[in-house]
């Protein structure tokens, strides 16, 4: 079994989410620390915990919340058989950093401009998405989720995932329904600022 030193803040954050989060994560860390990031881990746990009347979505949410800390914020657990990754090109990194700055400004959070946060954005840019696309997604989801149960998902790991980003960009939202020209032009202006096309 691999040995990990996990900061107290991880356990404090898990505890703040409630007794169920603590109970599940204590069990996982004690029994399955080497398997937590395996592709089929959550599905195995869903079956196991369903006998205790805990729903599949709840288990997935508990897993995602904890992994966010372990993998992204503290880099405690690393993926097995991880190949050496190429550094993010400077131009992509600059765009990604500006997108993180914008997300932090809109959410009041302090997401770091490093690691998975930058990588997710750089991957989407490499696929052809633009700074304007990130601004639109951030504006939409902040409008939809701020002050609701979904607010906890206003984070890079959720917003910029390959499987979700395009859906958020093109999906219907309350923001899009109530959007008017001035709001749209404001988003375009902010995107230009982030790209350095206009002065701040």
N, C-alpha and C positions, 0 to 999 in steps of 0.2 A: 504494500500500500504506500502511495506517495504521501509525503509529509508537506503540509502547508501551514504557514502562519497567517491567520486571518485576523485583520484588525478588529478591535472592539466595535468600531463604528458599523461594521457589517451586521453584527448581532443586534446592536441598538436599532438600526434601521429596520431589520426584520421584526424585532419586537414591537416597534411602533405600528407595524401593519396589523398586529393582533396575535393572539395565542395560536391560531391555526397556522399562520406563516411560520412562527417560531417552531412549533411542533414538527411540521413537515420538514423544514430545513435542518433541524437538529438530527432528525432521522436520516435524511439524505447524506449529510456530511459524515455521519458516523458509519453508514453502511455502504454508500455508493460514490464516494468522492472521486474515484477514477472513471465513473460512468456518467457523471452529470451532464457532460456535453455530447454524449453519444446521440446520434440521430433518433434512435428508438426509445431513449430513456423516458421521455415524458409519457409516451403511450403505454409503456410498461407500468409506470406509476399511476396512470389514470385507472387502469384495471385494478391495481392493488388498492387504491384509496376509494374506489367506487363502492367497495364492500363496506366502507365506513360512512357511506352516504355523502361523500364529497364529490361534487360535480367535476366533469372533465375540464370545463372552462376555468374553474377555480384553480385546479391543479396547474393548468397551463399558465395562468396568470401568476401564481406563486413562483413557478419555475422561472418565468421570464423576468420577474422582479429581482429575484436573487442573482440570476446569471448576469443581469445588467451590472450589478455591483462587482461580482467576482471577475468577470471577463473584461468589462470595459473600464470601470472606474478604478479597480485595484489591480487588475491584471494578475490575479492570484492563480486562477486555473487557466491553463493554456491548452489549445486544441492539440490533440495527439497527432503525430505524423505531420506536423505543420512544416510546410516547405518554406525555405527562405523567401521572404517577400521583397519585391523590388520597392525601393522608396518611391513615394508619390512625387511625380514631376512638380517642379517649382510653380509653374503656372496653375496647375490643378490645385495644388496646396493653397495658393493664395486665394483662389475662388472659394475653396472649402472653408478657409478661416473666416472669410467675410460672411459666408452663409451662417456659420456658427455664431458669429457676432450678432447677426440679425435675429437669429432664433433666441439668443439670450436676451436681447433687447425686448423682443415681443413677449417673452414668457416670464422674464424676471429671474431666469435661472443662470447658472454659471457653468454650462457645459464646456469641457476642456477642448482646446483646439489641438487634438492629438489622437493617435490610435484609431480605433474603430470609427469614431466620429468623422474624422477626415477621410478615412478610407471609403465609407459609405457614399459620401458626397462625390469624391473623385471618381468612383465607379459609375455613378449616375451621369456625371459630366462626360465621361468617356463613352457612354452610351448615346450621347447626343442631347441630353437635357441641358437647359441653359440656366443662368442665374435667375432670370425672370421666373422660370418654372419653380425654383426653390422658394422664391418670394411668395408666389401664388399659393403653393402648398402650405407654407407656414401661416400666411394670412388666413387661408380657409380654415385650417384646423384650429388655430387660436380662436377664431370667431366661433367655430362649432363647439369646441371643447372647454374653453376657459371657464372656470367656475362650475364645471360639471364633474361627474365621476371619471370622465375620460381625460381630464386635465393631466393626469399622471403619465399619459402617453404622448405628451408634447415633448418628445425627446428624439435625438437623432436615430437611435436604434429602431424606433417605431416609424417615424416620418419618412426616413430615407432608405428603408429596406427595398430591395429590388421588387419583391412581391407586392408591395403596397404603394410605392411612390406614384406610379402612373395612375393607379386608381384614385388616389387622393387628388392628383392634378386634374384629372378629367371628370371626376365624380361630381354629382350634384351636392351642393351644400347650402346652408342658409345664407352664407356669405355671398355665394353666386346669385342666389335668388334676389337678394336685396342690394346687390352690387350696382353702382351707377358709374357713369363715365368718370367722375372725379375720383372715385375710389380706385378704379382701374388705372387711371393715369398716375395716381399717387404710387401704386405698386410698381408701375413701369419706371417712374422716376427713381424710386428706391433701388430698383434693380440696376439702373444705370449708375447710380452712385456707388453701389457695391462693386461694379465692374470698373469703376474709375473713369467713366465716360463723362461725368459731370462733377463739378465741385460740390462738396458736402455743405 
